[in-house]
Amino acid sequence: MEYAEFIDEIRRESGEPDIGSAQLAAKATLQTLAERLPRSEARHLFLELPDETRPWLRGESDAGAFDIDEFLGRVARREGVDVETAFDHARTVFLALRDAVGPEEVGRVAAALPRTFEPLMAEAQHRSVKVMRADEFWTRVAARLGVDAATARPITTAVLETLAERIAADHVRDLMAQLDPLLHPPLRQGLWSAAPEARQMPLAVFLRRVGRLEGLAVDDAALVVDVFEHAHAVLETLAEAVSDEEWHDVATDLPADYRGLMPLRSG
């Protein structure tokens, strides 16, 4: 594939009106990918890409062990955009990669990246993976609770962080592979802060933990009821955002006393 074709495909898929924006998205994404891949793999990839992209891959150090959140943060800083826009742009660059380098090379890239890169690798491998955008997630939580999206965001954060403390670390990482990266920070915080006893957290403790993270006085019985509704709304939205298999893994990781909190997955 010629460089002009590569950039034009990114421009079309991203909806950017001009070539310069598509070039910046390509440069920011590929420079960051070169920082994340092992040096030998980055060099191999760039031998397959148009010659004009090769200066973007001249990293001097071995791969950094950063996740998709840091990846998108670096892309965003290089482009001067927010993380959500960087995510959209990176997806279009990964989409163009397969046409530029072929499925075998894309498979090598996928093998070198952790599974949280799945939303990007699905594009590169031309697989259909629909990721619910964070703003849609917050909007659905808000609609369920009868509040605005700004109020739904800290509620969502509190529930996801506490859930990440309670369920197995592998299940948290699997959730991150299917969720918009803007929803990752509370999940990652829950992973970092989880004490060994958190895996035995009963429902009453779970709800108090959510309430405290929301800044509520959860010793009040009425507020505990509110927190239950908050948690149910977020988990109901989570069930819509991830696959049947992943939702089943989350649901079965929680004991019987959580059953009333966990919505049934429809469809």
N, C-alpha and C positions, 0 to 999 in steps of 0.2 A: 504494500500500500504506500502511495506517495504521501508526503507530509501534508500537502494541501487537502487531500482526501480525508486524512486522519483528522485534521482540524475541522474540516467542514462537517464531518459526521458528528463531532462533539458539539459544534455550533447548532446543528439541526436538533439534536436530541435534547440539548439544554434549553433551547428556546432563546438563546442569547442573540441579539440582533446583529452583532458585529463579530468579525473574525478575531479582533484583538482580545475580546473577553474570553473567547474559546481558547485562544493561545495561552492566556494567563491561567485558565483552569487546568489546561493540560500540563503546563510547566509546574504549577504548584503541586498538582497531584503526583506527577511522576518524580519530581524532586523528593517529595516526602516518601513515596514508595521506595525509592533508592536508599533512603535512610533506614527503612524498615527491613528490607530484604538483606539476606547475606550478600556480601560484596560480590561473590562469584555469580550468584543468581541475578543480581542487578545488572552486572555486565552482560550476562547471557541474554537477558531480556532486551537490553538496549541495542544489542547486535541485530535483533529482529525488528526493531522499530526504525522509522525513517531517520536518516543521518542527522537531520536538524535537531532531533531530540537528545542526541548523545551527550551534549554538554550538561544536560540536566541530571545526569546520573554519575557524575564524577565525585562520588563520596570518597573520603579518605579514611573512614573508620569502618569497623564491622557493624553489623546490624544492631540497631537499638531494640530492646525488648519492650516496645510500647504497644499499647492496644489501640483499638479503633478510635477511642475518644481522643487520645493524644494525636493520632494520625490526622483526624479531622480538625483538631485545634491548630496543627501546623499548617494544614492546607488553608484554613480560614485566615490565619495571620499572613500568609504569603499573598493571598488574594485581596486581603483587606475587606472581607465579608464576614457575616455571622456563620456560626457552625452549621445551621440548617441549610444555608445556601451552599456552603462548602460540601456538605453531604450530597446535595443534588448534583453539583458539578462533578464531584468525584465519581458518582455513579455513571455519569455520561462518559467520563474518561475510561472507566473500567469496561463499559459497554463497547467502546471503540477498540479496546485492546485485542479482543478475540479476532476481530476482522483484520487487525494489523499484524498479529503475531501467530495466530492459529491456536487451536484447542490444546495441543500438547504443551506449548509454552505457558499458556494460561493455567494448565494443571500444575505445572512446576511452581508457579507463583502461589497458587492456592495451597499447595503443600507446605509452603514456607511461612504461611500466615496463620494466626490463631482463628478459632471458629467464630469469634465475634466479628470478623471481617465478612461474614456470610452475606450481609446485604449488598456488599460491593462485589464479592466473588460471584454471586448469583447473576449479576449483570454481565460480568465478564464471560460467564459460561452459558449465557443466554437461557438461564432457567427462570421460570416465573415465580418470583417471591415478592409478595406484596407486603410492604412494611407500613403499618399504620403510622402516620405522621404524629409527632408529639402534640401538635395543636389540636388534631382530631381526637386524640386520646383525652386531653384535658377537657375538650368540649363535651365529649360523651359523659365524662364524670360529672361535669357541671350540670348537664341536662338531667342526669339521674338524681342529683341532689337539689335541684332547683336553685343553684347559685350561679355566679358568673365564672368564667374561665380563670380569672385571676385568683379567685378563692379556691378553685379546684386544684390549682397547681401545688400549693403547700400540702393540701390533703393527700394528693397523689404521692408526693415526695415522702411524707410520713409513712404511708402504708407500704410503699415499695421498699423503703429502707428497712422497716421492721420485718417484712416478708423475707428479705435477703438475709437477715440475721437468723431467721427461723428454719429455712429450708436448706437442703444440701448445697454446698458451693458449686458443684457441677450443674445443678439445676438453675442456679442463678446465672451462671455463664451461658447456659443454653437459652435462657430468657433473653439475655443481652444480644444474642445472635439473631433474635427475631424482632427486636424492638428498635425504634428510632434512637440513635445515640443520645438525643437530648433527654431521654428517660434513663440513661445509664448511671448518672452520678449517684442517685440514692441507692441503687442496687449495689454499686461498687462500695459506697460508704457502709452499707450493711455488711458486706463481705469483710471489710477491714475491721469493723468494730465488733463483730460477733464474738461473744465469749463462748467457751465450750458449753456452758449450760444453756445457751440460747436455743440449741437444737431440741431441748426439752420444754420450751416455753409453752405453758398452757394458754388457752384462749384468753382468760381474764388478764393475764400478764401481757399478752400480745396487745390487747386493746388499751391497757394503761400505757404501754410503751408508745403506741400510735398517738394517743391523746397528748402525752407529754411532748412528743416531737411537734405536735400541732400547737403547743402552748396552752392546752386546756387543763382545767382543774378536774381531772378524771375521777377524783374521789366522790364527786357529785353523781348520783345514780342517773340523773337525766342526761348528763354529759356522756356517760358511758354508753347510753343508748345511741346518742348522736355519733359517737366514734364507731360503733358497730355499723351504723348506716354508711358512714364514710368508707370504712374498710370494704363493705359489701359492694359499694358502687365502684371502687377502684378495681377490685378483683373481678367484678362482672365485666368491666371494660378490658381488663387483662385477658380474660377468657376469649374475648372477641379478637384480640390483637395477635394472639399466638396460635400455633397449630394445635389440632386436637391432641396429638401425641404429647406435646410439651405441656399443655394444660393438664392432661392426665397425670403426668409426672409430678407437677406441682401439687395437685389435689391429693394424690396418694402419699405425698411426703408429709401430710398433716394428719394428726390423729382425729378420732371420732368427735371430740368436743368442738372441732372447727366446722363440722358438717353444715350447720345452719348458716355459717358465714360464706361458704363456698357456693357460688352459683353453678347450676348445671350448664354444661356447654351445649348450646343448641346448634343444630345443623351438622 
